[in-house]
Amino acid sequence: MGFLDGRAVVITGAGRGLGRAFARHAAGNGAAVVVNDVDAEPACETAAAIVADGGTAVASVGSVADAGYARSLISLCGKRFGSLDGLVNNAAVGYHAPPWEDDDPERTRVLVETNVLGPLHCGTAAAKVMCAQGRGVIVNVTSGAMIGQRCAAAYSASKGAVASMTYSWAGDLAEHGVRVNAVSPIAWTRLMAADPKGNPDAPPPERVAPLVTYLLSDLSAGVTGQVLRLADGHLHAVRQPAIIRPVLHRETWTVEEIAAAVGSELVLESPPRERWTL
Ligand SMILES: NC(=O)c1ccc[n+]([C@@H]2O[C@H](COP(=O)([O-])OP(=O)(O)OC[C@H]3O[C@@H](n4cnc5c(N)ncnc54)[C@H](O)[C@@H]3O)[C@@H](O)[C@H]2O)c1
């Protein structure tokens, strides 16, 4: 018996890396999987590997950045497997450049379209189906970069956007029986290999897969609006953006009064990097 018996899920960017591991683990736990990737060969290879293992999968080749394709990807799941129980918004790209050399607008556009519009297109199409059926689970894939990473502003911003859409959808969809969470992984993949600071000793993607299967399953019933991180064997929740008290109030604020408040009563947190230690 698997944790996802009888479920049907769509996993984007599942031809390689983490997405491939998520797809194989979900299938190994009984889910029928729609394996999306923009590259045909790895998408078909992942689907074939699942079928060879005795699982159920179909490949779907296309870019999640294309809203029309994203809608067809979501509807394929219902057409082939009879339902849409889960969506894992995993597909993403990255690049590294200091801000003064980050001057290729086409490269930035592709990143934002893939990493932000992609999950928005797939997630909104899935939300329509899941709201109508009164159940479903969305798992987004964010990154530790969401708090800011040097030489990766566009990627970091895109992953901050993924966290924000997770919090937003969780609020919108709770009353419709749909849960929305995000994972923040670390794994040695093509994406990490392209990072000048990538660590070849990072764990393989398979280590993160149980976290996604957990969030797709009923074992996580009641868990929504959360970012869970699994990095090098360390599992923890990620603090959500929130107001820091005290909150000071005046009808109007002058520049000098703001400066005085920041220098005295307001509590400022440390810069993000200093907070991101275990
Ligand atoms: N590897 C890490 O340590 C790490 C850390 C934090 C977050 N992540 C996140 O994990 C997810 C998976 O990354 P990975 O490391 O496995 O990368 P990867 O490059 O190994 O795999 C990403 C897959 O997405 C596919 N893809 C790219 N653009 C696409 C598009 N427009 N439509 C459909 N598929 C597309 C690629 O072809 C590839 O197969 C990403 O969201 C990434 O931001 C990874």
The ligand as a Gaussian input file, in Angstrom:
#p B3LYP/6-31G(d) Opt

LIG

0 1
 N       18.979000      21.715000      -6.829000
 C       18.866000      22.452000      -5.740000
 O       19.690000      22.397000      -4.819000
 C       17.701000      23.366000      -5.586000
 C       17.690000      24.244000      -4.491000
 C       16.594000      25.062000      -4.292000
 C       15.523000      24.995000      -5.172000
 N       15.571000      24.149000      -6.250000
 C       14.392000      24.120000      -7.132000
 O       14.081000      22.772000      -7.441000
 C       13.406000      22.725000      -8.695000
 C       14.056000      21.702000      -9.592000
 O       15.385000      22.096000      -9.877000
 P       16.559000      21.080000     -10.220000
 O       17.676000      21.445000      -9.331000
 O       16.051000      19.691000     -10.219000
 O       16.935000      21.573000     -11.706000
 P       17.183000      20.766000     -13.073000
 O       17.718000      21.764000     -14.016000
 O       17.948000      19.537000     -12.793000
 O       15.706000      20.328000     -13.507000
 C       14.746000      21.272000     -13.905000
 C       13.885000      20.660000     -14.993000
 O       12.905000      21.635000     -15.373000
 C       12.794000      21.614000     -16.792000
 N       12.288000      22.899000     -17.287000
 C       12.961000      24.071000     -17.422000
 N       12.167000      25.018000     -17.959000
 C       10.956000      24.437000     -18.164000
 C        9.723000      24.893000     -18.693000
 N        9.577000      26.150000     -19.143000
 N        8.669000      24.036000     -18.737000
 C        8.811000      22.758000     -18.324000
 N        9.974000      22.257000     -17.829000
 C       11.024000      23.091000     -17.742000
 C       14.215000      21.334000     -17.283000
 O       14.218000      20.853000     -18.632000
 C       14.692000      20.308000     -16.265000
 O       14.438000      18.969000     -16.686000
 C       13.451000      24.157000      -9.248000
 O       12.238000      24.797000      -8.941000
 C       14.578000      24.792000      -8.471000
 O       14.449000      26.199000      -8.394000
 C       16.626000      23.358000      -6.479000

